[in-house]
Amino acid sequence: MEGRQQRMTLVISPQARQDLLGWVADWCARHAQAGTLEEAETLAEEARPLVGQAVLEAGLRHQGGQATYQGRLLPCPCGAQARFVGYRERWIRSL
């Protein structure tokens, strides 16, 4: 990364792009008809993070999300014992 640009691999095939655009066009026809350029831009700005969230959540579900239970007690760097309490729901905030 020092002085080099990393190139992102294309993950969305041309056919998948067309499918997504078709789905979005259908969704817009049913739910989000904009009358002006300003309304269209506002809808796009509102929909952008929702689509990103859906894609990110779907991708994370396929990451495995395997349990990492290693026992009831684990040594803590402070010298005490860390106690397993349970699994908790987490939220991810990203760009």
Biopython code that builds the backbone (N, CA, C, O; Angstrom):
import numpy as np
from Bio.PDB.StructureBuilder import StructureBuilder

atoms = [
    (1, "MET", "N", (0.805, -1.191, 0.000)),
    (1, "MET", "CA", (0.000, 0.000, 0.000)),
    (1, "MET", "C", (0.852, 1.261, 0.000)),
    (1, "MET", "O", (0.353, 2.340, -0.317)),
    (2, "GLU", "N", (2.109, 1.144, 0.346)),
    (2, "GLU", "CA", (2.969, 2.313, 0.367)),
    (2, "GLU", "C", (3.245, 2.752, -1.060)),
    (2, "GLU", "O", (4.064, 2.149, -1.753)),
    (3, "GLY", "N", (2.566, 3.799, -1.499)),
    (3, "GLY", "CA", (2.764, 4.304, -2.842)),
    (3, "GLY", "C", (2.046, 3.509, -3.914)),
    (3, "GLY", "O", (1.948, 3.958, -5.056)),
    (4, "ARG", "N", (1.548, 2.344, -3.567)),
    (4, "ARG", "CA", (0.817, 1.527, -4.546)),
    (4, "ARG", "C", (-0.671, 1.646, -4.304)),
    (4, "ARG", "O", (-1.129, 1.748, -3.167)),
    (5, "GLN", "N", (-1.393, 1.633, -5.363)),
    (5, "GLN", "CA", (-2.840, 1.603, -5.219)),
    (5, "GLN", "C", (-3.287, 0.151, -5.288)),
    (5, "GLN", "O", (-2.867, -0.599, -6.169)),
    (6, "GLN", "N", (-4.136, -0.235, -4.355)),
    (6, "GLN", "CA", (-4.678, -1.577, -4.422)),
    (6, "GLN", "C", (-5.861, -1.572, -5.363)),
    (6, "GLN", "O", (-6.685, -0.659, -5.326)),
    (7, "ARG", "N", (-5.949, -2.571, -6.195)),
    (7, "ARG", "CA", (-7.041, -2.664, -7.146)),
    (7, "ARG", "C", (-8.094, -3.611, -6.607)),
    (7, "ARG", "O", (-7.787, -4.729, -6.192)),
    (8, "MET", "N", (-9.316, -3.163, -6.616)),
    (8, "MET", "CA", (-10.407, -3.973, -6.122)),
    (8, "MET", "C", (-10.840, -4.952, -7.198)),
    (8, "MET", "O", (-10.991, -4.580, -8.362)),
    (9, "THR", "N", (-11.037, -6.189, -6.811)),
    (9, "THR", "CA", (-11.485, -7.206, -7.738)),
    (9, "THR", "C", (-12.961, -7.006, -8.044)),
    (9, "THR", "O", (-13.754, -6.727, -7.146)),
    (10, "LEU", "N", (-13.323, -7.146, -9.295)),
    (10, "LEU", "CA", (-14.716, -7.029, -9.688)),
    (10, "LEU", "C", (-15.470, -8.233, -9.148)),
    (10, "LEU", "O", (-15.163, -9.373, -9.497)),
    (11, "VAL", "N", (-16.441, -7.984, -8.309)),
    (11, "VAL", "CA", (-17.202, -9.071, -7.711)),
    (11, "VAL", "C", (-18.605, -9.158, -8.291)),
    (11, "VAL", "O", (-19.256, -10.197, -8.179)),
    (12, "ILE", "N", (-19.066, -8.112, -8.893)),
    (12, "ILE", "CA", (-20.414, -8.105, -9.458)),
    (12, "ILE", "C", (-20.281, -8.293, -10.964)),
    (12, "ILE", "O", (-19.764, -7.423, -11.665)),
    (13, "SER", "N", (-20.743, -9.420, -11.446)),
    (13, "SER", "CA", (-20.651, -9.713, -12.878)),
    (13, "SER", "C", (-21.566, -8.779, -13.662)),
    (13, "SER", "O", (-22.490, -8.195, -13.096)),
    (14, "PRO", "N", (-21.317, -8.638, -14.945)),
    (14, "PRO", "CA", (-22.199, -7.805, -15.765)),
    (14, "PRO", "C", (-23.663, -8.262, -15.693)),
    (14, "PRO", "O", (-24.565, -7.426, -15.639)),
    (15, "GLN", "N", (-23.903, -9.564, -15.691)),
    (15, "GLN", "CA", (-25.273, -10.068, -15.599)),
    (15, "GLN", "C", (-25.880, -9.718, -14.244)),
    (15, "GLN", "O", (-27.049, -9.340, -14.169)),
    (16, "ALA", "N", (-25.093, -9.841, -13.173)),
    (16, "ALA", "CA", (-25.589, -9.502, -11.840)),
    (16, "ALA", "C", (-25.899, -8.009, -11.748)),
    (16, "ALA", "O", (-26.866, -7.615, -11.096)),
    (17, "ARG", "N", (-25.087, -7.181, -12.393)),
    (17, "ARG", "CA", (-25.352, -5.738, -12.413)),
    (17, "ARG", "C", (-26.690, -5.442, -13.090)),
    (17, "ARG", "O", (-27.485, -4.638, -12.603)),
    (18, "GLN", "N", (-26.920, -6.106, -14.219)),
    (18, "GLN", "CA", (-28.181, -5.900, -14.930)),
    (18, "GLN", "C", (-29.365, -6.361, -14.085)),
    (18, "GLN", "O", (-30.406, -5.705, -14.057)),
    (19, "ASP", "N", (-29.202, -7.490, -13.397)),
    (19, "ASP", "CA", (-30.261, -7.982, -12.511)),
    (19, "ASP", "C", (-30.561, -6.957, -11.415)),
    (19, "ASP", "O", (-31.722, -6.652, -11.141)),
    (20, "LEU", "N", (-29.501, -6.431, -10.791)),
    (20, "LEU", "CA", (-29.669, -5.461, -9.717)),
    (20, "LEU", "C", (-30.348, -4.189, -10.234)),
    (20, "LEU", "O", (-31.277, -3.678, -9.609)),
    (21, "LEU", "N", (-29.884, -3.687, -11.365)),
    (21, "LEU", "CA", (-30.491, -2.479, -11.930)),
    (21, "LEU", "C", (-31.960, -2.707, -12.274)),
    (21, "LEU", "O", (-32.789, -1.820, -12.070)),
    (22, "GLY", "N", (-32.284, -3.876, -12.790)),
    (22, "GLY", "CA", (-33.677, -4.195, -13.100)),
    (22, "GLY", "C", (-34.522, -4.261, -11.844)),
    (22, "GLY", "O", (-35.648, -3.764, -11.813)),
    (23, "TRP", "N", (-33.973, -4.880, -10.808)),
    (23, "TRP", "CA", (-34.701, -4.977, -9.541)),
    (23, "TRP", "C", (-34.942, -3.588, -8.955)),
    (23, "TRP", "O", (-36.040, -3.288, -8.484)),
    (24, "VAL", "N", (-33.917, -2.747, -8.985)),
    (24, "VAL", "CA", (-34.050, -1.393, -8.443)),
    (24, "VAL", "C", (-35.059, -0.588, -9.258)),
    (24, "VAL", "O", (-35.860, 0.153, -8.689)),
    (25, "ALA", "N", (-35.031, -0.723, -10.570)),
    (25, "ALA", "CA", (-35.989, -0.007, -11.411)),
    (25, "ALA", "C", (-37.416, -0.444, -11.079)),
    (25, "ALA", "O", (-38.317, 0.391, -10.992)),
    (26, "ASP", "N", (-37.624, -1.749, -10.895)),
    (26, "ASP", "CA", (-38.959, -2.247, -10.511)),
    (26, "ASP", "C", (-39.373, -1.695, -9.152)),
    (26, "ASP", "O", (-40.515, -1.275, -8.963)),
    (27, "TRP", "N", (-38.429, -1.701, -8.204)),
    (27, "TRP", "CA", (-38.718, -1.195, -6.855)),
    (27, "TRP", "C", (-39.095, 0.289, -6.920)),
    (27, "TRP", "O", (-40.047, 0.728, -6.274)),
    (28, "CYS", "N", (-38.343, 1.042, -7.699)),
    (28, "CYS", "CA", (-38.629, 2.478, -7.835)),
    (28, "CYS", "C", (-40.004, 2.707, -8.450)),
    (28, "CYS", "O", (-40.732, 3.602, -8.023)),
    (29, "ALA", "N", (-40.362, 1.908, -9.445)),
    (29, "ALA", "CA", (-41.665, 2.064, -10.091)),
    (29, "ALA", "C", (-42.802, 1.827, -9.094)),
    (29, "ALA", "O", (-43.862, 2.444, -9.202)),
    (30, "ARG", "N", (-42.582, 0.938, -8.131)),
    (30, "ARG", "CA", (-43.618, 0.630, -7.143)),
    (30, "ARG", "C", (-43.595, 1.549, -5.936)),
    (30, "ARG", "O", (-44.647, 1.836, -5.365)),
    (31, "HIS", "N", (-42.410, 2.020, -5.531)),
    (31, "HIS", "CA", (-42.300, 2.698, -4.237)),
    (31, "HIS", "C", (-41.721, 4.109, -4.258)),
    (31, "HIS", "O", (-41.944, 4.867, -3.315)),
    (32, "ALA", "N", (-41.002, 4.477, -5.279)),
    (32, "ALA", "CA", (-40.229, 5.719, -5.172)),
    (32, "ALA", "C", (-40.208, 6.496, -6.470)),
    (32, "ALA", "O", (-39.148, 6.688, -7.065)),
    (33, "GLN", "N", (-41.344, 6.933, -6.904)),
    (33, "GLN", "CA", (-41.379, 7.707, -8.140)),
    (33, "GLN", "C", (-41.046, 9.168, -7.834)),
    (33, "GLN", "O", (-41.743, 9.837, -7.072)),
    (34, "ALA", "N", (-39.979, 9.633, -8.441)),
    (34, "ALA", "CA", (-39.539, 11.013, -8.232)),
    (34, "ALA", "C", (-40.108, 11.890, -9.339)),
    (34, "ALA", "O", (-40.103, 11.509, -10.510)),
    (35, "GLY", "N", (-40.592, 13.055, -8.961)),
    (35, "GLY", "CA", (-41.149, 13.988, -9.931)),
    (35, "GLY", "C", (-40.142, 14.986, -10.450)),
    (35, "GLY", "O", (-40.320, 15.556, -11.527)),
    (36, "THR", "N", (-39.073, 15.201, -9.683)),
    (36, "THR", "CA", (-38.060, 16.186, -10.079)),
    (36, "THR", "C", (-36.671, 15.587, -9.889)),
    (36, "THR", "O", (-36.507, 14.556, -9.236)),
    (37, "LEU", "N", (-35.689, 16.241, -10.462)),
    (37, "LEU", "CA", (-34.308, 15.817, -10.285)),
    (37, "LEU", "C", (-33.928, 15.843, -8.808)),
    (37, "LEU", "O", (-33.256, 14.935, -8.320)),
    (38, "GLU", "N", (-34.352, 16.871, -8.108)),
    (38, "GLU", "CA", (-34.043, 16.987, -6.676)),
    (38, "GLU", "C", (-34.630, 15.807, -5.886)),
    (38, "GLU", "O", (-33.966, 15.246, -5.015)),
    (39, "GLU", "N", (-35.882, 15.438, -6.201)),
    (39, "GLU", "CA", (-36.504, 14.288, -5.528)),
    (39, "GLU", "C", (-35.757, 12.997, -5.848)),
    (39, "GLU", "O", (-35.563, 12.156, -4.970)),
    (40, "ALA", "N", (-35.337, 12.838, -7.106)),
    (40, "ALA", "CA", (-34.590, 11.643, -7.507)),
    (40, "ALA", "C", (-33.262, 11.562, -6.757)),
    (40, "ALA", "O", (-32.866, 10.489, -6.300)),
    (41, "GLU", "N", (-32.579, 12.696, -6.631)),
    (41, "GLU", "CA", (-31.313, 12.717, -5.896)),
    (41, "GLU", "C", (-31.526, 12.402, -4.421)),
    (41, "GLU", "O", (-30.734, 11.681, -3.816)),
    (42, "THR", "N", (-32.589, 12.939, -3.849)),
    (42, "THR", "CA", (-32.891, 12.676, -2.442)),
    (42, "THR", "C", (-33.190, 11.199, -2.228)),
    (42, "THR", "O", (-32.715, 10.603, -1.262)),
    (43, "LEU", "N", (-33.975, 10.603, -3.123)),
    (43, "LEU", "CA", (-34.275, 9.173, -3.025)),
    (43, "LEU", "C", (-33.009, 8.325, -3.160)),
    (43, "LEU", "O", (-32.819, 7.351, -2.431)),
    (44, "ALA", "N", (-32.149, 8.710, -4.102)),
    (44, "ALA", "CA", (-30.900, 7.975, -4.296)),
    (44, "ALA", "C", (-30.036, 8.033, -3.041)),
    (44, "ALA", "O", (-29.470, 7.021, -2.626)),
    (45, "GLU", "N", (-29.935, 9.213, -2.436)),
    (45, "GLU", "CA", (-29.146, 9.362, -1.216)),
    (45, "GLU", "C", (-29.734, 8.556, -0.056)),
    (45, "GLU", "O", (-28.992, 8.027, 0.772)),
    (46, "GLU", "N", (-31.056, 8.462, 0.003)),
    (46, "GLU", "CA", (-31.696, 7.698, 1.070)),
    (46, "GLU", "C", (-31.558, 6.192, 0.828)),
    (46, "GLU", "O", (-31.380, 5.422, 1.772)),
    (47, "ALA", "N", (-31.640, 5.783, -0.429)),
    (47, "ALA", "CA", (-31.581, 4.347, -0.749)),
    (47, "ALA", "C", (-30.154, 3.806, -0.706)),
    (47, "ALA", "O", (-29.954, 2.632, -0.394)),
    (48, "ARG", "N", (-29.169, 4.631, -1.012)),
    (48, "ARG", "CA", (-27.780, 4.168, -1.098)),
    (48, "ARG", "C", (-27.319, 3.409, 0.154)),
    (48, "ARG", "O", (-26.822, 2.291, 0.021)),
    (49, "PRO", "N", (-27.463, 3.970, 1.367)),
    (49, "PRO", "CA", (-26.992, 3.225, 2.536)),
    (49, "PRO", "C", (-27.835, 1.974, 2.821)),
    (49, "PRO", "O", (-27.332, 1.006, 3.391)),
    (50, "LEU", "N", (-29.108, 1.990, 2.429)),
    (50, "LEU", "CA", (-29.946, 0.811, 2.647)),
    (50, "LEU", "C", (-29.490, -0.361, 1.787)),
    (50, "LEU", "O", (-29.425, -1.499, 2.252)),
    (51, "VAL", "N", (-29.174, -0.068, 0.528)),
    (51, "VAL", "CA", (-28.685, -1.118, -0.370)),
    (51, "VAL", "C", (-27.325, -1.615, 0.120)),
    (51, "VAL", "O", (-27.069, -2.818, 0.151)),
    (52, "GLY", "N", (-26.466, -0.686, 0.497)),
    (52, "GLY", "CA", (-25.157, -1.077, 1.030)),
    (52, "GLY", "C", (-25.280, -1.941, 2.266)),
    (52, "GLY", "O", (-24.554, -2.924, 2.413)),
    (53, "GLN", "N", (-26.195, -1.586, 3.157)),
    (53, "GLN", "CA", (-26.413, -2.364, 4.372)),
    (53, "GLN", "C", (-26.878, -3.773, 4.026)),
    (53, "GLN", "O", (-26.391, -4.744, 4.604)),
    (54, "ALA", "N", (-27.810, -3.892, 3.093)),
    (54, "ALA", "CA", (-28.322, -5.212, 2.710)),
    (54, "ALA", "C", (-27.211, -6.072, 2.114)),
    (54, "ALA", "O", (-27.116, -7.259, 2.425)),
    (55, "VAL", "N", (-26.372, -5.488, 1.260)),
    (55, "VAL", "CA", (-25.279, -6.228, 0.642)),
    (55, "VAL", "C", (-24.248, -6.644, 1.698)),
    (55, "VAL", "O", (-23.776, -7.781, 1.690)),
    (56, "LEU", "N", (-23.903, -5.731, 2.596)),
    (56, "LEU", "CA", (-22.943, -6.031, 3.647)),
    (56, "LEU", "C", (-23.455, -7.130, 4.573)),
    (56, "LEU", "O", (-22.712, -8.053, 4.909)),
    (57, "GLU", "N", (-24.722, -7.039, 4.990)),
    (57, "GLU", "CA", (-25.288, -8.063, 5.863)),
    (57, "GLU", "C", (-25.302, -9.427, 5.184)),
    (57, "GLU", "O", (-24.982, -10.437, 5.811)),
    (58, "ALA", "N", (-25.671, -9.461, 3.909)),
    (58, "ALA", "CA", (-25.688, -10.730, 3.181)),
    (58, "ALA", "C", (-24.273, -11.302, 3.085)),
    (58, "ALA", "O", (-24.073, -12.506, 3.247)),
    (59, "GLY", "N", (-23.297, -10.438, 2.821)),
    (59, "GLY", "CA", (-21.914, -10.899, 2.745)),
    (59, "GLY", "C", (-21.403, -11.418, 4.066)),
    (59, "GLY", "O", (-20.688, -12.420, 4.105)),
    (60, "LEU", "N", (-21.757, -10.751, 5.152)),
    (60, "LEU", "CA", (-21.297, -11.189, 6.469)),
    (60, "LEU", "C", (-21.929, -12.514, 6.876)),
    (60, "LEU", "O", (-21.294, -13.327, 7.548)),
    (61, "ARG", "N", (-23.185, -12.734, 6.468)),
    (61, "ARG", "CA", (-23.834, -14.010, 6.776)),
    (61, "ARG", "C", (-23.081, -15.170, 6.153)),
    (61, "ARG", "O", (-23.073, -16.274, 6.697)),
    (62, "HIS", "N", (-22.447, -14.923, 5.010)),
    (62, "HIS", "CA", (-21.712, -15.980, 4.315)),
    (62, "HIS", "C", (-20.270, -16.103, 4.805)),
    (62, "HIS", "O", (-19.535, -16.972, 4.336)),
    (63, "GLN", "N", (-19.861, -15.264, 5.722)),
    (63, "GLN", "CA", (-18.502, -15.326, 6.264)),
    (63, "GLN", "C", (-18.315, -16.503, 7.199)),
    (63, "GLN", "O", (-17.180, -16.862, 7.514)),
    (64, "GLY", "N", (-19.369, -17.094, 7.638)),
    (64, "GLY", "CA", (-19.268, -18.227, 8.535)),
    (64, "GLY", "C", (-19.865, -17.916, 9.881)),
    (64, "GLY", "O", (-20.710, -18.665, 10.371)),
    (65, "GLY", "N", (-19.446, -16.829, 10.491)),
    (65, "GLY", "CA", (-19.967, -16.455, 11.789)),
    (65, "GLY", "C", (-19.941, -17.586, 12.787)),
    (65, "GLY", "O", (-20.877, -17.754, 13.569)),
    (66, "GLN", "N", (-18.880, -18.362, 12.766)),
    (66, "GLN", "CA", (-18.809, -19.521, 13.632)),
    (66, "GLN", "C", (-18.563, -19.109, 15.077)),
    (66, "GLN", "O", (-17.886, -18.121, 15.359)),
    (67, "ALA", "N", (-19.126, -19.887, 15.971)),
    (67, "ALA", "CA", (-18.946, -19.636, 17.393)),
    (67, "ALA", "C", (-17.467, -19.762, 17.746)),
    (67, "ALA", "O", (-16.752, -20.596, 17.190)),
    (68, "THR", "N", (-17.025, -18.934, 18.664)),
    (68, "THR", "CA", (-15.616, -18.937, 19.063)),
    (68, "THR", "C", (-15.443, -19.339, 20.522)),
    (68, "THR", "O", (-14.439, -18.993, 21.145)),
    (69, "TYR", "N", (-16.410, -20.064, 21.070)),
    (69, "TYR", "CA", (-16.357, -20.460, 22.473)),
    (69, "TYR", "C", (-15.083, -21.243, 22.740)),
    (69, "TYR", "O", (-14.792, -22.221, 22.052)),
    (70, "GLN", "N", (-14.312, -20.805, 23.756)),
    (70, "GLN", "CA", (-13.053, -21.461, 24.096)),
    (70, "GLN", "C", (-13.041, -21.943, 25.540)),
    (70, "GLN", "O", (-11.999, -22.346, 26.056)),
    (71, "GLY", "N", (-14.177, -21.903, 26.180)),
    (71, "GLY", "CA", (-14.248, -22.358, 27.558)),
    (71, "GLY", "C", (-14.893, -21.313, 28.447)),
    (71, "GLY", "O", (-15.052, -20.154, 28.065)),
    (72, "ARG", "N", (-15.264, -21.756, 29.649)),
    (72, "ARG", "CA", (-15.963, -20.873, 30.584)),
    (72, "ARG", "C", (-15.085, -19.736, 31.082)),
    (72, "ARG", "O", (-15.564, -18.617, 31.263)),
    (73, "LEU", "N", (-13.799, -20.011, 31.305)),
    (73, "LEU", "CA", (-12.859, -18.984, 31.779)),
    (73, "LEU", "C", (-11.638, -18.947, 30.862)),
    (73, "LEU", "O", (-11.149, -19.981, 30.409)),
    (74, "LEU", "N", (-11.167, -17.745, 30.605)),
    (74, "LEU", "CA", (-9.958, -17.562, 29.799)),
    (74, "LEU", "C", (-9.020, -16.624, 30.542)),
    (74, "LEU", "O", (-9.477, -15.704, 31.220)),
    (75, "PRO", "N", (-7.712, -16.845, 30.424)),
    (75, "PRO", "CA", (-6.786, -15.926, 31.066)),
    (75, "PRO", "C", (-6.866, -14.541, 30.419)),
    (75, "PRO", "O", (-6.931, -14.416, 29.196)),
    (76, "CYS", "N", (-6.861, -13.525, 31.247)),
    (76, "CYS", "CA", (-6.928, -12.144, 30.785)),
    (76, "CYS", "C", (-5.522, -11.546, 30.865)),
    (76, "CYS", "O", (-4.759, -11.915, 31.758)),
    (77, "PRO", "N", (-5.155, -10.629, 29.953)),
    (77, "PRO", "CA", (-3.833, -10.004, 30.007)),
    (77, "PRO", "C", (-3.537, -9.322, 31.348)),
    (77, "PRO", "O", (-2.372, -9.135, 31.700)),
    (78, "CYS", "N", (-4.586, -8.947, 32.100)),
    (78, "CYS", "CA", (-4.368, -8.274, 33.378)),
    (78, "CYS", "C", (-4.022, -9.261, 34.492)),
    (78, "CYS", "O", (-3.714, -8.847, 35.610)),
    (79, "GLY", "N", (-4.069, -10.555, 34.199)),
    (79, "GLY", "CA", (-3.750, -11.564, 35.199)),
    (79, "GLY", "C", (-4.981, -12.220, 35.809)),
    (79, "GLY", "O", (-4.856, -13.267, 36.443)),
    (80, "ALA", "N", (-6.154, -11.645, 35.640)),
    (80, "ALA", "CA", (-7.389, -12.229, 36.165)),
    (80, "ALA", "C", (-7.951, -13.234, 35.151)),
    (80, "ALA", "O", (-7.305, -13.555, 34.153)),
    (81, "GLN", "N", (-9.135, -13.710, 35.418)),
    (81, "GLN", "CA", (-9.809, -14.633, 34.510)),
    (81, "GLN", "C", (-10.987, -13.924, 33.854)),
    (81, "GLN", "O", (-11.784, -13.273, 34.529)),
    (82, "ALA", "N", (-11.092, -14.055, 32.534)),
    (82, "ALA", "CA", (-12.244, -13.507, 31.817)),
    (82, "ALA", "C", (-13.306, -14.596, 31.771)),
    (82, "ALA", "O", (-13.026, -15.730, 31.382)),
    (83, "ARG", "N", (-14.517, -14.252, 32.167)),
    (83, "ARG", "CA", (-15.611, -15.216, 32.235)),
    (83, "ARG", "C", (-16.484, -15.112, 30.994)),
    (83, "ARG", "O", (-16.866, -14.013, 30.592)),
    (84, "PHE", "N", (-16.801, -16.254, 30.385)),
    (84, "PHE", "CA", (-17.702, -16.274, 29.239)),
    (84, "PHE", "C", (-19.107, -15.986, 29.730)),
    (84, "PHE", "O", (-19.621, -16.682, 30.606)),
    (85, "VAL", "N", (-19.730, -14.959, 29.165)),
    (85, "VAL", "CA", (-21.074, -14.570, 29.578)),
    (85, "VAL", "C", (-22.098, -15.104, 28.586)),
    (85, "VAL", "O", (-23.146, -15.611, 28.985)),
    (86, "GLY", "N", (-21.804, -14.994, 27.322)),
    (86, "GLY", "CA", (-22.725, -15.467, 26.299)),
    (86, "GLY", "C", (-22.495, -14.725, 25.000)),
    (86, "GLY", "O", (-21.739, -13.755, 24.942)),
    (87, "TYR", "N", (-23.153, -15.193, 23.973)),
    (87, "TYR", "CA", (-23.062, -14.523, 22.683)),
    (87, "TYR", "C", (-24.021, -13.356, 22.674)),
    (87, "TYR", "O", (-25.114, -13.430, 23.235)),
    (88, "ARG", "N", (-23.610, -12.288, 22.040)),
    (88, "ARG", "CA", (-24.434, -11.087, 21.994)),
    (88, "ARG", "C", (-24.568, -10.620, 20.550)),
    (88, "ARG", "O", (-23.666, -10.822, 19.736)),
    (89, "GLU", "N", (-25.683, -10.003, 20.245)),
    (89, "GLU", "CA", (-25.894, -9.434, 18.936)),
    (89, "GLU", "C", (-24.954, -8.244, 18.775)),
    (89, "GLU", "O", (-24.741, -7.475, 19.712)),
    (90, "ARG", "N", (-24.403, -8.104, 17.588)),
    (90, "ARG", "CA", (-23.480, -7.002, 17.316)),
    (90, "ARG", "C", (-23.968, -6.214, 16.115)),
    (90, "ARG", "O", (-24.679, -6.735, 15.255)),
    (91, "TRP", "N", (-23.577, -4.962, 16.072)),
    (91, "TRP", "CA", (-23.880, -4.096, 14.943)),
    (91, "TRP", "C", (-22.565, -3.637, 14.357)),
    (91, "TRP", "O", (-21.602, -3.380, 15.078)),
    (92, "ILE", "N", (-22.537, -3.539, 13.062)),
    (92, "ILE", "CA", (-21.334, -3.058, 12.388)),
    (92, "ILE", "C", (-21.651, -1.738, 11.729)),
    (92, "ILE", "O", (-22.635, -1.611, 11.000)),
    (93, "ARG", "N", (-20.829, -0.779, 11.986)),
    (93, "ARG", "CA", (-20.959, 0.512, 11.332)),
    (93, "ARG", "C", (-19.736, 0.659, 10.427)),
    (93, "ARG", "O", (-18.597, 0.550, 10.880)),
    (94, "SER", "N", (-19.986, 0.902, 9.173)),
    (94, "SER", "CA", (-18.882, 1.010, 8.233)),
    (94, "SER", "C", (-19.079, 2.241, 7.357)),
    (94, "SER", "O", (-20.026, 3.006, 7.540)),
    (95, "LEU", "N", (-18.182, 2.416, 6.414)),
    (95, "LEU", "CA", (-18.294, 3.550, 5.502)),
    (95, "LEU", "C", (-19.625, 3.535, 4.807)),
    (95, "LEU", "O", (-19.908, 4.416, 3.995)),
]
sb = StructureBuilder()
sb.init_structure("model")
sb.init_model(0)
sb.init_chain("A")
sb.init_seg("    ")
for serial, (resi, resn, name, xyz) in enumerate(atoms, 1):
    if name == "N":
        sb.init_residue(resn, " ", resi, " ")
    sb.init_atom(name, np.array(xyz, "f"), 0.0, 1.0, " ", f" {name:<3s}", serial, name[0])
structure = sb.get_structure()
